[in-house]
Amino acid sequence: MFYVYVLRSLKDDELYIGSTNNLKQRVAEHNDGKVYSTKSRVPLKLLYYEAYLAEGDARLREKALKLRGQARNHLLK
């Protein structure tokens, strides 16, 4: 399985969107400060995730959430 996930920083209330094939491990890496893009924003809370069978589908969804305002706004509602 491949996952698209949304994290919220408890420090600055900002969102982070990513994808992975091991959700539990990746969230732990974020909170351990091992991910450059979020290490200054820990702690992070997993808000939402979607599961996909194909990595390509997960990557396309991640890209849509990051680049398209409508997709992101729909998700936030």
Residue pairs with C-beta under 8 A, 6 or more apart in sequence:
1 21
1 51
1 52
1 53
2 19
2 20
2 21
2 51
2 52
2 53
2 54
2 55
2 57
2 58
3 19
3 20
3 21
3 23
3 26
3 49
3 50
3 51
3 52
3 58
4 17
4 18
4 19
4 49
4 50
4 52
4 58
4 61
4 62
4 65
5 17
5 18
5 19
5 20
5 23
5 26
5 27
5 46
5 48
5 49
5 50
6 15
6 16
6 17
6 46
6 47
6 48
6 49
6 65
6 75
7 15
7 16
7 17
7 18
7 27
7 30
7 38
7 44
7 45
7 46
7 47
8 14
8 15
8 16
8 44
8 45
8 47
9 15
9 16
9 38
9 41
9 42
9 43
9 44
10 43
10 44
10 45
11 41
11 42
11 43
12 41
14 41
15 47
16 30
16 37
16 38
16 41
16 44
17 62
17 65
17 66
17 72
18 26
18 62
19 58
19 59
19 61
19 62
20 26
21 55
23 46
23 49
27 44
27 46
29 35
30 38
30 42
30 44
31 42
31 43
31 44
32 42
33 39
33 42
38 44
48 75
50 58
50 61
52 58
52 61
64 71
65 71
65 72
65 75
66 72
